[in-house]
Amino acid sequence: MPSRLIIAVVSMAGLGIAGCASLEPRQAFPEIASVVQDRTGARAVWNQGTDSDAEVRSALHDMLSKDLTPDSAVQIALLNNRTLQGTYEELGIAQAELVQAGLLSNPVFSALVRFPDAGNGKPDVELSVSQNFVELLSLQLRKNVAAAQYEAAKVRVTGEVLSLAADVKHAFYTTQGAEQMLEMRRSVVDATAASFDAAKRLREAGNTTELSLANEQALYGQARLDLAQAEVQAVKDRERLLVLLGLWGPQSNIKLAHRLPALPPQDVGLDNIESLAVRQRLDLTAAVKELDATYQSLGLTRQFTWLDGAELSVDGERGTDGSWVTGPGVSVPVPIFDTGAAKVSIAQARVRQATERVHALAVQVRSDARSARVEMLAARERANYYQETVLPLRRKITQQTQLQYNAMISGVFQLLQAKRDEIDAGRDYVESLRDYWLARTELERAVGGRLPSGESPSTMPAMDNMTPDQMNQAGHAHKN
C-alpha cells in the first residue's frame, strides 16, 4: 500500500477519534434532582446497583415503619417506583444520541483487483478510502440538534417525576379518604342496626307498625350494602397507591395517617396562578425545547439536503508494471431528480406545526390553572360550610333531640334518626375535605409544582402576555 494512502487512512481515523465523547448517562441527573427537590420537597434517586442503593433501602425501611404522610409517600415513590427508574434511562439514551451526533461515520475501505486477459502480466490493483465529507461540514449543526433534543429529554424526564409525585398525592388522599369513609360507614351500620333492633322490640311489644319496622330494616340493609361497597373501594384505592409506591409483599402493609389533614388557614399565591403555571409547567418547557430542536433540524436540512451522500476519497492504483498512482477524489450527487425542496418543505412544516402546538399548549396550561384554582376554592368553601355550619347544626339537633327524648317528648326513632343524620353530615364533610385535597393536588399538577407557601404574588414575574417562543428565545422559528 502506498504511503500516501496510509497517511489518508490515518488522517480519516484521526477525524473520527477527534469527534468521540464519553458516555455519562448520569450527567444530567443532579440537575433534575435539584428541580424535583425544589418543587416537591422530595429527593430523587437513580438506583443503579451502587453502594448508595443500600442507603436508599435503609431509608425506605425507616419510612415504612411509620405512619405515611403525603410527603413521605411521595418520597417512597421517588425511591422505589420501578417505572420511574426505567424513565431515568431516557437520559442515557438521549445522552448517547448526543454523543453519536458528534461522531463521524467510519471511513470505507475498498479494494479492486483486475487480472490481464492474456500473458503473465501482474494484476491491476486499485485501493481507495472514502469518507462522507458532508458529515464533517454539518457536524456542529447535528450536535446543535442533538443538544436541543437532549435538553428536551431532560425536561420530559423531570416532568415525569413531578407527574408521579402528583399521582401519589392524589392516590394517597383518595385512599386516606376511603379509609375514613369506611369508618363512617361502619358507624352508620351501627346506628341503623340499633334503630332496627329498637324497632323489633317495639314491634314485639305492639308499640309500632309493621311499616315502621320494614323501613328500619331497609335502612339497615342499605347501610350494610354501602359498607360492603366502601370496603371494596378502600381496597382498590390502597392497591392503586401501592402500585405507585412500588410496594408488594410484606412491604404492602402500610399505615396511613388516620385522618385527612384539616383545611389550611388560607390558600395564598393564587392571584397570578396563570403566570406560575406558564413559568413552571415542564410539558410547556419541553415543547419549547422540542421546537428549538425542530428549528435546528430545518437549518441542517436547508444547508446539506442535496449534498447527502457526497464523499471525499483517496485512491491508489498499481498498474501491471508494478508502479503506484495515488490521488484524491470526490463524488457529489447531481441534483437533477431530487433537489431537496421536498425535504426542506417538510422541515418547514414541522417547525410551523411545533410552533402552533406550543401556543396551543400555552393556552391549555393557562386554562388548566384557572379551572383547577376554581375547583379547589369551591371545594374549600364546601368543606368550610360543612365544618362551620352543617356539623355544628347537626350536633345541636342531636343534643336537643336527646333532651327531648330524656323528657319523653321525642321517641327513640327520632333520636336515632338525629344521630344518623349527624353521622351522614360527618361523612359528607369527610368527602368535601377529601375533595379539597384532591383539588389542591390537581392545582399543583396544573402549575407544575407545589403552590407558593407564603410569598407575595407580586414577587412573581409578569408572564401572562409572554409567548412560548419568547420564553426560550425561539420566536424566530415560526417565521420560517
Residue pairs with C-beta under 8 A, 6 or more apart in sequence:
1 127
1 316
2 316
2 324
2 326
4 314
4 316
4 326
5 127
5 129
5 314
5 316
5 326
8 129
8 314
9 107
9 109
9 129
12 107
12 129
12 131
13 107
15 104
15 131
15 136
16 103
16 104
16 106
16 107
19 102
19 103
19 104
19 139
20 99
20 102
20 103
21 98
21 99
21 102
21 103
22 99
23 92
23 95
23 96
23 99
24 95
25 89
25 91
25 92
25 95
25 96
26 46
26 48
26 91
27 91
27 95
28 91
28 95
28 150
28 154
29 44
29 46
29 88
29 91
31 154
32 44
32 91
32 154
32 157
32 158
32 161
33 43
33 44
33 45
35 158
36 42
36 43
36 44
36 78
36 158
36 161
36 162
36 165
37 43
37 44
38 449
39 162
39 280
39 448
39 449
39 450
40 74
40 78
40 161
40 162
40 165
40 449
40 450
41 71
41 74
41 450
42 71
42 74
42 75
42 78
42 165
43 75
43 78
43 79
44 78
44 161
45 52
45 56
45 78
45 79
46 85
46 88
47 53
47 56
47 79
47 85
56 79
59 79
60 76
60 79
60 80
63 72
63 75
63 76
64 76
64 247
64 251
64 254
66 72
66 255
67 255
67 256
67 257
67 258
68 76
68 172
68 254
68 255
68 256
68 257
69 257
70 168
70 169
70 172
70 173
73 168
73 169
73 172
73 241
73 245
74 165
74 168
74 169
76 245
76 246
76 247
77 84
77 164
77 165
77 168
77 244
77 245
77 246
78 84
78 161
78 164
78 165
80 245
80 246
80 247
81 164
81 244
81 245
81 246
82 246
83 164
84 160
84 161
84 164
87 157
87 160
87 161
88 157
90 153
90 156
90 157
91 153
91 154
91 157
93 153
94 149
94 150
94 153
94 154
95 150
97 146
97 149
97 150
98 143
98 146
98 147
98 149
98 150
100 146
101 142
101 143
101 145
101 146
101 147
102 139
102 142
102 143
102 146
104 131
104 132
104 135
104 136
104 139
105 131
105 132
105 135
107 129
107 130
107 131
108 129
108 130
108 131
109 127
109 128
109 129
110 127
110 128
110 129
110 130
111 125
111 126
111 127
111 128
112 125
112 126
112 127
113 123
113 124
113 125
113 126
114 123
114 124
114 125
114 126
115 123
115 124
116 122
116 123
116 124
116 320
121 320
122 318
122 320
122 321
122 322
123 320
124 317
124 318
124 319
124 320
125 317
125 318
126 315
126 316
126 317
126 318
127 315
127 316
127 317
128 313
128 314
128 315
128 316
128 329
129 313
129 314
130 311
130 312
130 313
130 314
130 329
130 331
131 311
131 312
131 313
132 309
132 310
132 311
133 310
133 311
133 312
133 330
134 304
134 307
134 308
134 309
134 310
135 142
137 304
137 307
138 300
138 303
138 304
141 296
141 299
141 300
141 303
141 304
142 300
144 296
145 293
145 296
145 297
145 300
148 289
148 290
148 292
148 293
148 296
149 290
149 293
151 289
151 292
152 286
152 289
152 290
152 292
152 293
155 282
155 285
155 286
155 289
156 282
156 283
156 286
158 282
159 282
159 283
159 286
159 448
162 282
162 445
162 448
162 449
163 445
164 244
166 441
166 442
166 444
166 445
167 244
168 241
168 244
168 245
169 441
169 444
170 438
170 441
170 442
171 237
171 240
171 241
171 244
172 241
172 256
173 260
173 434
173 437
173 438
173 441
174 237
174 240
174 241
174 434
174 438
175 234
175 237
175 238
175 240
175 241
175 256
176 256
176 257
176 259
176 260
176 434
177 260
177 430
177 431
177 433
177 434
177 437
178 230
178 233
178 234
178 237
178 238
179 234
179 238
179 256
180 258
180 259
180 260
180 430
180 434
181 230
181 234
181 427
181 430
181 431
181 434
182 227
182 230
182 231
182 234
184 423
184 426
184 427
184 430
185 223
185 226
185 227
185 230
185 427
186 227
187 423
187 426
188 223
188 226
188 227
188 420
188 423
188 424
188 427
189 220
189 223
189 224
189 227
191 223
191 416
191 419
191 420
191 423
192 216
192 219
192 220
192 222
192 223
192 420
193 220
193 223
194 416
195 216
195 219
195 220
195 412
195 413
195 416
195 417
195 420
196 216
196 217
196 219
196 220
198 216
198 412
198 413
198 416
199 208
199 212
199 213
199 216
199 217
199 413
200 213
202 208
202 212
202 213
202 412
203 209
203 210
203 212
203 213
212 413
216 413
219 420
238 254
241 254
242 248
242 252
242 254
245 254
247 254
260 430
260 433
260 434
260 437
261 437
262 433
263 380
263 383
263 384
263 387
263 433
263 436
267 376
267 377
267 380
267 440
267 451
268 451
268 452
268 453
268 454
268 455
268 457
269 276
269 451
269 452
269 453
269 454
269 455
269 456
269 457
269 460
270 373
270 377
270 451
270 457
271 457
272 457
272 460
272 462
272 464
273 369
273 370
273 373
273 443
273 447
274 365
274 366
274 369
274 370
274 464
275 460
275 461
275 462
275 463
275 464
276 369
276 447
276 448
276 452
276 460
277 365
277 366
277 368
277 369
277 446
277 447
277 448
278 284
278 362
278 365
278 366
278 463
278 464
278 466
278 471
279 448
279 460
279 461
279 463
280 447
280 448
280 449
281 365
281 446
281 447
281 448
282 448
283 361
283 365
284 358
284 361
284 362
284 365
284 468
284 471
285 471
285 472
287 354
287 357
287 358
287 361
287 468
288 358
288 468
288 469
288 471
288 472
288 474
289 472
290 354
291 351
291 354
291 355
291 357
291 358
291 468
291 469
291 472
291 474
291 477
292 472
292 474
292 477
294 347
294 350
294 351
294 354
294 477
295 351
295 474
295 476
295 477
295 480
297 347
297 350
298 344
298 347
298 348
298 350
298 351
298 480
301 340
301 343
301 344
301 346
301 347
302 344
302 347
305 340
305 343
305 344
306 333
306 335
306 338
306 339
306 340
307 332
307 333
308 333
309 331
309 333
310 330
310 331
310 332
310 333
311 330
311 331
312 328
312 329
312 330
313 328
313 329
313 330
313 331
314 326
314 327
314 328
314 329
315 326
315 327
315 328
315 329
316 324
316 325
316 326
317 324
317 325
317 326
318 324
318 325
319 325
348 480
351 477
351 478
351 480
352 478
354 477
355 469
355 477
355 478
358 468
358 469
359 467
359 468
361 468
362 467
362 468
365 446
368 446
369 443
369 446
369 447
371 446
372 439
372 442
372 443
372 445
372 446
372 447
373 443
375 439
375 442
375 443
376 436
376 439
376 440
376 442
376 443
378 439
379 432
379 435
379 436
379 438
379 439
379 440
380 436
382 432
382 435
382 436
383 429
383 432
383 433
383 435
383 436
386 425
386 428
386 429
386 432
386 433
387 429
390 425
390 428
390 429
391 422
391 425
391 426
391 429
394 418
394 421
394 422
394 425
394 426
395 422
397 418
397 421
397 422
398 415
398 418
398 419
398 421
398 422
401 410
401 414
401 415
401 418
402 415
402 418
404 410
404 414
405 411
405 412
405 414
405 415
440 451
443 451
444 450
444 451
452 460
463 471
467 475
468 474
469 475
469 476
469 477
469 478
